[in-house]
């Protein structure tokens, strides 16, 4: 298993700042428990772990044993005036994360432990570099934009003493609270508990009824997502109160997505080829009894097809075909294995050179391999890095057994044609896992 994960702890955010209540929160905070939750996700080994705070504050010493056990490096924050400047942790953490993304291409998973909405831009930027981003935070204190742009989110139990100010749902309103619903076994640990926030349209009784009827599953394929979506539509229509809302004020689309995430543990839109939740919902309601309506620019709701809530207009259902070059590329980019290079000319140039001088590309670290290629090939450094990581995902390299922390690589294909075949087959497997079928012509068009 590769050392491919970096974890960044925003300690200021975890403890609610440096006010008096932080001592109460610190007494409940366990970095070891957070680490256990993270490792339940499909990540590799952790290569980088950093925690950002003003470590001169004596009460933070309570975290020392956890940090030593986990190997977390403390990063001392200094303000530009008296005390710690607001957002110092955010700026320092973001700069370090981008530096790791640019200088350590073998790190493909970034875990951001914070609920601060400022990190939503960082997550988006990491996606541009083909990285997977996992967020970690408290349910009531995570910015909705940050939650939306991360690939996955791990929810932490709300500590006593953290001010309950609610979280914005993106249009200025606040969530009404949450119901914590277990998967049917009262002996489950906190890490196995699932929570569904309750919006105005969905009361706790609705959530309880849904959770009793449908249990969580780990099948997050496109077929499963479509099947569960139909279950949710049926639930909306058969519940008398929700059916009444569908015929009057409508039901916010975010409710639909929250139930999807409850049912499909680890569900991510990008793994099934969608960038936005509204595009996914358009597809699943297209042949149902529901439609999507809109007020303003962002207030999307579900309503019965024969009804328009007052002030809302029907949204044209222009659902795109799942089998497109753009959709295939999104699937290939997201999560592991990640295929980042789609320029066939660059891939061929890199493969040709490594095949010609195969002995030079044996038992090298990722950095050594990349540097050798950069010195000889007239290509942008980032394009070469993308090509190498794509070929690694395509099983064109073997990992050497050694005593080093990071495994070395050896190019294993005899010719460029063989490398391209391996690459296309690996791409086909990933797309098939997501869509259950592959259009060979579109796949060939992906590598232009």
Residue pairs with C-beta under 8 A, 6 or more apart in sequence:
1 44
1 45
2 44
2 45
2 106
2 399
2 406
2 407
3 44
3 45
3 46
3 47
3 106
3 107
3 405
3 406
3 407
4 43
4 44
4 45
4 47
4 106
4 107
4 108
4 109
4 336
5 43
5 44
5 45
5 46
5 47
5 48
5 107
5 108
5 109
5 110
5 111
6 46
6 47
6 48
6 49
6 97
6 100
6 104
6 107
6 109
6 110
6 111
7 35
7 38
7 46
7 48
7 49
7 50
7 72
7 111
7 113
8 50
8 51
8 52
8 93
8 96
8 97
8 110
8 111
8 112
8 113
8 114
9 31
9 49
9 50
9 51
9 52
9 72
9 113
9 114
10 52
10 89
10 90
10 93
10 112
10 113
10 114
10 116
10 119
11 51
11 52
11 53
11 60
11 63
11 89
12 18
12 52
12 53
12 77
12 84
12 89
13 89
13 113
13 114
13 115
13 116
13 137
14 25
14 29
14 113
14 114
15 22
15 25
15 26
15 29
16 22
16 25
16 161
16 162
16 163
18 54
18 57
18 84
21 161
21 162
21 163
22 59
22 161
23 59
24 159
24 160
24 161
25 159
25 160
25 161
25 162
26 59
26 60
26 62
26 63
27 62
28 159
28 160
28 161
29 62
29 63
29 159
30 66
31 51
31 63
31 66
31 67
31 70
31 72
32 66
32 69
32 70
33 190
33 191
34 113
34 136
34 156
35 70
36 191
37 136
37 154
37 156
37 191
38 111
38 134
38 136
38 154
40 191
41 134
41 152
41 154
41 266
42 336
43 109
43 111
43 134
44 108
44 109
46 71
47 104
47 106
47 107
47 405
47 406
48 100
48 104
48 107
49 70
49 71
49 72
49 73
50 72
50 73
50 74
50 75
50 93
50 96
51 63
51 67
51 72
51 73
51 74
51 75
52 75
52 77
52 89
52 92
52 93
53 60
53 74
53 75
53 76
53 77
53 89
54 60
54 76
54 77
54 84
55 74
55 76
56 76
66 72
67 74
75 92
75 96
77 84
77 88
77 89
77 92
78 84
78 88
79 85
79 88
87 118
90 114
90 116
90 118
90 119
93 112
93 114
93 119
93 122
94 118
94 119
94 121
94 122
97 110
97 112
97 122
97 126
98 122
98 125
98 126
100 107
100 110
101 107
101 110
101 126
101 129
101 131
102 129
105 366
105 367
105 370
105 385
105 388
105 389
106 366
106 406
107 131
108 130
108 131
108 132
108 336
108 338
108 389
109 131
109 132
109 133
109 134
109 336
110 126
110 131
110 132
110 133
110 134
111 133
111 134
111 135
111 136
112 119
112 122
112 123
112 133
112 134
112 135
112 136
112 150
113 135
113 136
113 137
114 135
114 136
114 137
114 146
115 135
115 137
115 138
115 141
115 142
115 143
115 146
115 167
116 143
116 146
117 143
117 144
117 145
117 146
119 135
119 146
120 143
120 145
120 146
120 148
120 149
123 133
123 135
123 146
123 149
123 150
124 149
126 133
127 133
127 149
127 333
127 334
130 333
130 338
130 340
130 386
130 389
131 338
132 151
132 334
132 335
132 336
132 338
133 149
133 150
133 151
134 150
134 151
134 152
134 153
134 154
135 142
135 146
135 147
135 150
135 152
135 153
135 154
136 153
136 154
136 156
137 146
137 153
137 154
137 155
137 156
138 155
138 156
138 157
138 158
138 159
138 162
139 155
139 156
139 158
139 167
139 178
139 195
139 197
140 158
140 162
140 164
140 165
140 166
140 167
140 175
140 178
141 158
141 162
141 165
141 167
142 153
142 155
142 167
143 167
143 168
144 167
144 168
144 169
144 170
145 170
147 153
148 170
148 277
151 268
151 270
151 334
151 335
152 266
152 268
155 195
157 190
158 164
166 174
166 175
167 174
167 175
168 174
169 175
169 199
169 254
170 298
171 298
171 299
175 197
175 198
175 199
176 198
176 199
176 200
177 197
177 198
177 204
178 195
178 196
178 197
178 198
179 195
179 196
179 198
179 204
179 207
179 208
180 193
180 194
180 195
181 193
181 194
181 195
181 196
181 207
181 208
181 211
181 262
182 188
182 192
182 193
182 194
183 192
183 193
183 194
183 215
183 216
184 215
185 192
194 216
194 262
194 265
196 207
196 211
196 258
196 259
196 262
197 258
198 204
198 207
199 252
199 254
199 255
199 258
200 252
201 242
201 245
201 249
201 250
201 251
201 252
201 255
202 242
202 251
202 255
202 258
203 241
206 239
206 241
206 242
209 239
210 235
210 259
210 262
211 262
213 235
214 228
214 231
214 235
214 263
216 262
216 263
216 264
216 265
217 224
217 228
217 263
217 264
217 265
218 264
218 265
218 266
219 264
220 264
220 265
220 266
220 267
220 268
220 271
220 272
221 272
221 433
221 434
221 436
222 272
222 273
222 322
222 434
222 435
222 436
223 436
224 264
225 260
225 264
225 267
225 272
225 280
225 284
226 284
228 260
228 263
228 264
229 256
229 260
229 281
229 284
230 284
230 288
231 263
232 256
232 259
232 260
232 263
233 284
233 285
233 288
233 289
233 290
235 242
235 259
236 242
236 243
236 246
236 251
236 290
236 302
237 243
237 246
237 289
237 290
242 251
245 251
246 290
246 302
246 303
246 304
246 307
247 303
247 304
247 307
248 307
248 309
249 301
249 309
250 293
250 301
250 302
250 303
250 309
250 312
251 301
251 302
251 303
252 299
252 300
252 301
252 302
253 277
253 278
253 281
253 292
253 300
253 301
253 302
254 277
256 281
256 302
257 277
257 281
260 267
261 267
268 334
268 335
269 275
269 276
269 277
269 280
270 330
270 331
270 333
270 334
270 335
271 331
271 334
271 335
271 434
272 280
272 331
272 434
272 435
273 322
273 327
273 328
273 330
273 331
273 434
273 435
274 280
274 330
275 330
278 292
278 300
279 319
279 320
281 292
281 300
281 302
282 292
282 315
282 317
282 318
282 319
283 319
283 322
285 291
285 292
285 302
285 317
286 317
286 319
289 304
289 305
290 302
290 303
290 304
290 305
291 302
291 303
291 304
291 305
291 314
291 315
291 317
292 300
292 301
292 302
292 303
292 314
292 315
292 317
293 300
293 301
293 302
293 303
293 308
293 309
293 312
293 313
293 314
293 315
294 300
294 301
294 312
294 313
294 314
294 315
295 301
295 309
295 311
295 312
295 313
299 312
300 315
301 309
301 312
303 309
303 312
308 314
320 327
321 327
322 435
323 435
323 437
323 439
323 442
324 442
325 442
325 445
325 446
328 431
328 442
328 443
328 446
329 342
329 446
331 430
331 431
331 434
331 435
332 338
332 339
332 342
332 427
332 430
332 431
332 446
333 339
333 340
336 393
337 392
337 393
337 394
337 426
337 430
338 389
338 390
338 393
339 390
339 393
339 394
339 423
339 426
339 427
339 430
340 386
340 389
340 390
341 347
341 383
341 386
341 387
341 389
341 390
342 446
342 447
342 448
343 383
343 387
343 448
344 447
344 448
346 379
346 383
346 384
346 386
346 387
347 387
347 390
347 391
347 419
347 420
347 423
347 447
348 416
348 420
349 377
349 379
350 373
350 377
350 379
350 384
350 387
350 388
350 391
351 391
351 396
351 413
351 416
351 419
351 420
352 416
353 373
353 376
353 377
354 361
354 373
354 411
355 411
355 413
355 414
355 415
355 416
355 419
358 411
358 414
360 372
361 369
361 372
361 409
361 410
361 411
362 410
362 411
363 400
363 402
363 408
363 409
363 410
364 372
364 408
364 409
364 410
365 404
365 406
365 408
365 409
366 388
366 406
366 409
369 388
369 409
370 381
370 384
370 385
370 388
373 379
373 384
373 388
374 381
374 384
377 384
379 387
390 423
391 397
391 419
391 423
392 409
393 426
394 419
394 422
394 423
394 424
394 425
394 426
394 427
395 422
395 426
396 411
396 412
396 413
396 419
396 422
396 423
397 409
397 410
397 411
397 412
398 409
398 410
398 412
399 407
399 408
399 409
400 407
400 408
400 409
400 410
401 407
402 408
413 419
413 422
420 447
423 447
424 443
424 444
424 447
427 443
427 446
428 438
428 440
428 443
431 438
431 443
432 438
